[in-house]
Amino acid sequence: MNPGVVDARLIAESAADGKNAMKAAHSVSDLVDAGLLTPEGGEAVARVADRYAVALTPYLLDKLAGAGPSDPLYAQYVPSPEEGYTAPEERADPIGDVARSPVKGIVHRYPDRVLLKPLHACAVYCRFCFRREMVGPGGDALSNAELDEALAYVRAHAEVWEVVVTGGDPFLLSPRRLTHIVRSLSDMPHVGVVRFHTRVPVADPARVTDELVAALKAEDVASWVAVHVNHADELTPEARGALARLADAGIPLLSQTVLLKGVNDEAPALEALFRGLVRNRVKPYYLHHPDLAAGTSHFRPTLAEGQALVKSLRGHLSGLCQPTYVLDIPGGHGKAPAATSWIEPDGEGGHVVEDFTGARHRYGP
């Protein structure tokens, strides 16, 4: 195998417990065999699966045994016919990664931070992924020379203070490869933070080994991990154990959540998720309005619906449990806060401030 290519099928299966005969699912037929789709249901999503990658780890297949489309985990991972429709506003590259990529593996959108994408493979493929046109089994990974060029770009740009290692999922990389990346970045005096974005702790928690955790850390740089979690049901005992291994090693944890219609677009679901995260030492960081990725319109609430939902959480959840609701501006222009304003000018030099109950109060002269 070309050392520059990562085969997600081999990765996912190698992470399974050797005593467990269950294998990862990578196709419609695998999902039918696992009982997650009927043969007729498989035929209905065959074209979708041909276009957008399918993968569920043995861990998730076990958790989803007997589940159907109304299950919040099932909806995130099992393809549906609705993905075959592409809305006019949807894009292959909804947040403009390509336009902001000066060298392969780097996205430089903000002055003080870059994305480093060492691979495009994931252990699982979410049905709403904004990079769904770019990721998949056998996804192109950076060769040694390409990784060196990407790291050289960071080294040459002293304004870069934070490097976000994403992809694909960087927790699929070997500890040796992770160690190389982190130590290379820690040797750059201007780099202060390395942040990893991953789904692995809730999609394949056994992969979060002591060896992997150790590989994330190096002197002279702070390592953070942002975990993608969308529903409290994902915080299983195994997932909580993986999060604890990271937190106990002194790695600060954040979360990223996508607001998904039919999955978590009700206040009780978000309250349970955010409280569960904080209880497991994970600070809710971003609540993303879904990006305009092709075939994902059925997951997208309106902005007004999202704003009303987020507003309803204020006052009912501790500040520790409150993420920032954000929208990625199409075309690569970055994130914008998407929540409604609580403060408005009153036209007389002061302001009107709304409290969490909806009562309005005047502030100012």
C-alpha positions in Angstrom: 0.0 0.0 0.0 1.2 3.5 -0.8 2.3 5.0 2.5 0.6 8.3 1.6 -2.9 6.6 1.6 -4.9 5.7 4.6 -7.5 2.9 4.1 -10.4 3.7 6.5 -11.7 0.1 6.2 -8.4 -1.3 7.6 -8.3 1.4 10.2 -11.8 0.8 11.5 -11.4 -3.0 11.6 -8.0 -2.9 13.3 -9.5 -0.9 16.1 -12.1 -3.5 16.9 -11.7 -5.8 19.9 -10.0 -8.9 18.6 -12.5 -11.0 20.5 -15.4 -9.4 18.7 -16.3 -11.0 15.4 -18.3 -8.0 14.3 -16.7 -6.1 11.5 -17.1 -2.5 10.5 -19.8 -1.6 7.9 -18.6 0.1 4.7 -21.4 -0.6 2.3 -25.2 -0.8 1.9 -24.9 -4.6 1.9 -23.0 -4.4 5.2 -25.8 -2.3 6.7 -28.4 -4.8 5.4 -26.5 -7.7 6.9 -26.3 -5.8 10.2 -30.1 -5.3 10.2 -29.9 -1.5 9.9 -31.5 -1.5 6.5 -34.0 -3.8 4.8 -33.0 -5.1 1.4 -35.6 -2.7 -0.1 -34.2 0.1 2.0 -30.7 -0.8 0.8 -31.9 -0.5 -2.8 -33.4 2.9 -2.1 -30.0 4.4 -0.8 -27.6 2.6 -3.2 -27.0 5.6 -5.3 -26.5 7.8 -2.2 -23.9 5.3 -0.8 -22.1 5.3 -4.1 -21.6 9.1 -3.9 -21.1 9.6 -0.2 -19.0 7.3 1.9 -20.5 4.9 4.4 -18.7 3.6 7.5 -19.8 2.5 11.0 -17.4 1.0 13.5 -18.1 -2.3 15.2 -18.7 -0.3 18.4 -21.5 1.8 16.7 -23.0 -1.3 15.0 -23.3 -2.9 18.4 -24.9 0.3 19.9 -27.4 0.6 17.0 -28.6 -3.0 17.0 -32.3 -3.0 16.5 -32.4 0.8 16.0 -34.3 2.6 13.2 -34.5 6.0 11.6 -36.0 7.7 14.6 -33.0 6.9 16.7 -30.7 10.0 17.0 -27.5 7.9 16.4 -29.0 6.0 13.5 -30.0 9.2 11.7 -26.4 10.5 11.9 -24.7 7.5 10.3 -27.1 5.4 8.2 -27.8 6.8 4.7 -31.3 7.9 3.7 -32.9 8.5 0.3 -33.2 12.2 1.2 -29.5 12.6 0.6 -30.2 12.1 -3.1 -31.6 15.6 -3.3 -29.2 18.6 -3.7 -30.9 21.9 -2.9 -30.0 24.8 -5.2 -28.0 26.7 -2.5 -25.9 23.6 -1.5 -22.2 23.4 -2.4 -19.5 20.7 -2.8 -17.2 22.9 -0.7 -19.6 24.8 1.5 -17.1 26.6 3.8 -14.5 27.3 1.1 -11.6 25.1 2.2 -10.2 24.9 -1.3 -10.2 28.7 -1.8 -8.2 29.1 1.4 -5.6 26.3 0.8 -2.2 27.8 0.0 -0.5 24.3 0.1 -1.9 20.8 0.2 -3.1 20.0 3.7 -3.3 23.6 4.9 -6.3 25.9 5.1 -5.5 29.4 6.2 -8.7 31.3 6.8 -7.9 33.4 9.9 -4.7 35.3 10.5 -3.6 33.6 13.6 -4.6 30.0 13.0 -4.6 27.3 10.3 -6.2 24.0 9.7 -3.8 21.1 9.1 -5.5 18.2 7.4 -3.1 15.2 7.3 -5.7 12.7 6.1 -9.2 12.6 4.6 -10.3 9.3 6.1 -12.7 8.9 9.1 -13.7 5.9 11.3 -17.3 6.9 10.6 -19.0 9.0 8.0 -21.7 11.4 9.2 -24.6 11.9 6.8 -24.5 15.7 7.3 -20.7 16.2 6.9 -19.6 19.4 5.3 -16.6 17.7 3.8 -18.6 14.7 2.5 -17.4 15.4 -1.1 -13.8 15.1 0.0 -13.6 12.3 2.6 -14.0 8.6 2.2 -12.3 5.1 2.4 -8.9 5.2 0.9 -8.9 8.9 1.4 -5.8 10.7 0.2 -3.4 11.3 3.1 -0.4 13.6 3.1 2.8 11.8 2.1 5.9 12.5 4.2 7.0 15.1 1.7 3.6 16.8 1.6 3.4 16.8 5.4 6.8 18.4 5.6 5.7 21.1 3.1 2.5 21.7 5.2 4.6 22.0 8.4 7.1 24.3 6.6 4.2 26.6 5.7 3.3 26.9 9.4 7.0 27.4 10.3 7.3 30.2 7.7 4.2 32.1 9.1 5.0 33.6 12.4 1.5 35.0 12.8 0.1 31.4 13.2 -0.4 30.8 16.9 -2.9 27.9 16.7 -2.9 24.8 14.5 -6.2 22.9 14.2 -5.4 19.3 13.2 -8.4 17.9 11.4 -9.3 16.1 8.2 -10.7 13.4 8.1 -10.1 12.4 11.7 -6.6 12.8 13.1 -7.2 10.2 15.8 -6.9 7.6 13.0 -3.2 8.4 12.6 -0.8 6.2 14.4 0.7 7.5 17.7 4.0 7.7 15.9 2.6 10.0 13.2 0.8 12.1 15.8 3.9 12.4 17.9 5.8 13.7 14.8 3.2 16.3 14.1 2.9 17.6 17.7 6.6 17.7 18.3 7.3 19.4 15.0 4.8 22.1 15.9 6.1 22.4 19.4 9.5 23.3 18.0 8.0 26.4 16.3 8.2 29.2 18.9 5.2 31.1 17.5 2.8 28.1 17.8 1.1 28.1 21.2 -1.8 25.7 20.7 -2.4 22.5 18.8 -6.1 21.6 18.7 -7.4 18.2 17.5 -10.9 17.8 16.0 -12.2 14.2 16.4 -15.3 12.0 16.4 -13.3 9.0 17.6 -14.0 9.2 21.4 -17.8 8.7 20.8 -17.5 6.6 17.6 -14.7 4.2 18.4 -13.7 4.9 22.0 -11.3 1.9 22.4 -9.0 3.7 20.0 -8.3 6.4 22.6 -5.5 4.4 24.2 -2.9 5.6 26.6 -0.3 5.6 23.8 -2.5 7.8 21.6 -3.2 10.2 24.5 0.6 10.5 25.2 1.2 11.2 21.5 -0.9 14.4 21.7 1.3 16.1 24.2 4.7 17.9 23.9 6.6 20.5 25.7 6.2 24.2 24.8 2.8 23.7 23.2 -0.7 23.3 24.7 -2.7 20.5 23.2 -6.5 20.7 23.2 -9.1 18.2 21.9 -12.5 19.2 20.4 -14.8 16.3 20.3 -17.8 16.2 17.9 -20.8 15.1 19.9 -24.5 15.7 18.8 -26.6 13.8 21.3 -26.5 12.7 25.0 -27.0 9.1 23.8 -23.4 9.2 22.5 -22.1 9.6 26.0 -22.0 5.9 26.7 -19.8 4.4 29.5 -17.2 3.6 26.8 -17.2 7.2 25.5 -17.1 8.6 29.0 -14.0 6.4 29.6 -12.3 7.7 26.5 -13.0 11.3 27.5 -11.7 10.6 31.0 -8.4 9.2 29.7 -7.9 12.5 27.8 -9.0 14.7 30.7 -7.0 12.8 33.3 -3.9 13.3 31.1 -4.4 17.1 31.5 -5.7 17.7 28.0 -8.5 20.4 28.0 -11.6 19.2 26.2 -14.1 21.1 24.1 -17.1 20.0 22.1 -18.5 20.8 18.7 -22.2 20.0 18.0 -24.2 20.4 14.8 -27.8 21.4 15.2 -29.7 18.7 13.3 -33.4 18.5 12.6 -34.8 15.3 14.0 -31.7 14.6 16.1 -31.2 17.4 18.6 -33.4 20.3 17.6 -35.4 20.4 20.8 -34.4 22.1 24.0 -34.4 19.0 26.2 -32.1 17.2 23.9 -29.5 20.0 23.9 -29.8 20.5 27.7 -29.1 16.8 28.3 -26.2 16.9 25.9 -24.5 20.0 27.2 -25.0 19.0 30.9 -23.6 15.6 30.1 -20.6 17.1 28.4 -19.8 19.4 31.3 -20.2 16.6 33.7 -17.5 14.7 31.8 -15.2 17.7 31.8 -15.9 18.8 28.2 -16.7 22.5 27.7 -19.4 23.0 25.0 -17.7 25.2 22.5 -19.6 25.6 19.2 -23.2 24.7 18.2 -23.0 24.8 14.4 -25.9 25.7 12.2 -25.6 23.0 9.5 -23.5 24.0 6.5 -24.8 24.0 2.9 -23.4 20.6 2.1 -24.9 18.7 -0.8 -27.7 16.4 0.1 -28.2 17.6 3.7 -31.2 20.0 3.5 -33.3 17.5 5.5 -31.1 18.0 8.5 -31.2 21.8 8.4 -33.6 23.8 10.6 -34.1 27.5 9.6 -31.9 30.1 11.2 -34.9 31.5 12.9 -35.7 28.1 14.4 -32.1 27.7 15.6 -32.1 31.2 17.1 -35.3 30.6 19.0 -34.0 27.2 20.3 -30.7 28.7 21.5 -32.5 31.6 23.1 -34.7 29.2 25.0 -31.6 27.7 26.7 -30.5 31.0 28.2 -31.2 31.0 31.9 -32.0 27.3 32.0 -28.4 26.2 31.6 -25.2 27.2 33.4 -22.8 29.4 31.4 -20.5 26.4 31.5 -23.1 24.6 29.4 -23.6 27.3 26.8 -21.8 26.9 23.4 -21.6 29.7 20.8 -24.2 29.3 18.1 -22.3 29.9 14.8 -22.8 29.9 11.1 -20.0 29.3 8.6 -20.3 31.9 5.9 -20.3 30.1 2.5 -17.2 30.7 0.4 -14.6 30.5 3.1 -15.2 33.8 4.9 -15.2 32.2 8.4 -17.7 31.8 11.2 -20.2 34.4 12.4 -22.2 34.3 15.7 -25.7 33.3 14.8 -27.7 34.0 18.0 -30.2 36.8 18.3 -29.3 40.0 20.1 -30.5 40.5 23.6 -29.7 44.2 23.6 -31.1 46.9 21.3 -30.8 50.7 21.2 -33.9 52.5 22.5 -33.5 55.5 20.3 -32.9 57.8 23.3 -29.2 57.1 23.9 -29.8 54.0 26.1 -30.7 50.4 25.4 -33.4 47.9 26.0 -32.1 44.6 27.4 -34.2 41.3 27.4 -33.7 38.9 30.3 -34.1 35.1 30.0 -37.8 35.2 30.8 -38.5 37.5 27.9 -39.0 40.6 30.1 -37.4 43.8 28.7 -35.5 46.4 30.8 -34.1 49.8 30.0 -30.4 50.4 30.5 -28.5 53.6 30.2 -29.1 57.3 30.5 
